[in-house]
Amino acid sequence: MEKVVTVFPGGSTGVFGTKSYDVVLTDERLILAVTNKDQMKEAFDKSREESKEKGAGFFKKVASTIKTGATMHQRFMDMTPADIMSENTENVTIPFSSIKSVRVNNASSGRGYRGARGIRVGMSARGGPSVSYGSYRQLMTIKWTGKDPGRPGKATKTKLTFSNLDVRETRRLLKEHLGSAAR
């Protein structure tokens, strides 16, 4: 039975991050799960209500709302891939057999300067701490055979921009499941 391995949260496409995706890695495919405003609003409203019922003060309510946004992707770990696909009609499934390549790398800004550099501490795909040295943006480029509903008539290539992706750990997990297609 197919199971979810991990989730790479917070990828966005387009110049201004027009669509937000969580990339779900299963043992058979990648799922690009759309996170839309209605889902976020529902999660935030639920968080506020729970805080209100507990009698939390202002700062605890704010902290609860921030935590909800940062951990919303974790719900996929408790869902089946079929449930993830049925959650939103815009979700895209990419079977391993159709993947030509997945490239993950640090990216600098295209605005003529090298982007912010330094040390960043974040969360890895497995939920533990990660330390990144380098740029503050990461790119995941997925090329596959088939049709991309987001780009009818164009090549099936999706570039996702992340702001807190552990590149080394992501590559390791992708290579473990995709072999030489992961770079």
HELIX and SHEET records of a PDB file:
HELIX    1   1 LYS A   37  GLU A   53  1                                  17    
HELIX    2   2 PHE A   58  THR A   71  1                                  14    
HELIX    3   3 MET A   72  ASP A   78  5                                   7    
HELIX    4   4 PRO A   81  GLU A   87  1                                   7    
HELIX    5   5 PHE A   96  SER A   98  5                                   3    
HELIX    6   6 VAL A  167  LEU A  178  1                                  12    
HELIX    7   7 GLY A  179  ALA A  181  5                                   3    
SHEET    1   A 4 VAL A   4  THR A  13  0                                        
SHEET    2   A 4 LYS A  19  THR A  26 -1                                        
SHEET    3   A 4 ARG A  29  VAL A  34 -1                                        
SHEET    4   A 4 VAL A  92  PRO A  95 -1                                        
SHEET    1   B 3 ILE A  99  ALA A 107  0                                        
SHEET    2   B 3 ARG A 137  TRP A 144 -1                                        
SHEET    3   B 3 LYS A 157  PHE A 162 -1                                        
SHEET    1   C 2 ARG A 117  MET A 123  0                                        
SHEET    2   C 2 PRO A 129  SER A 135 -1                                        
END                                                                             
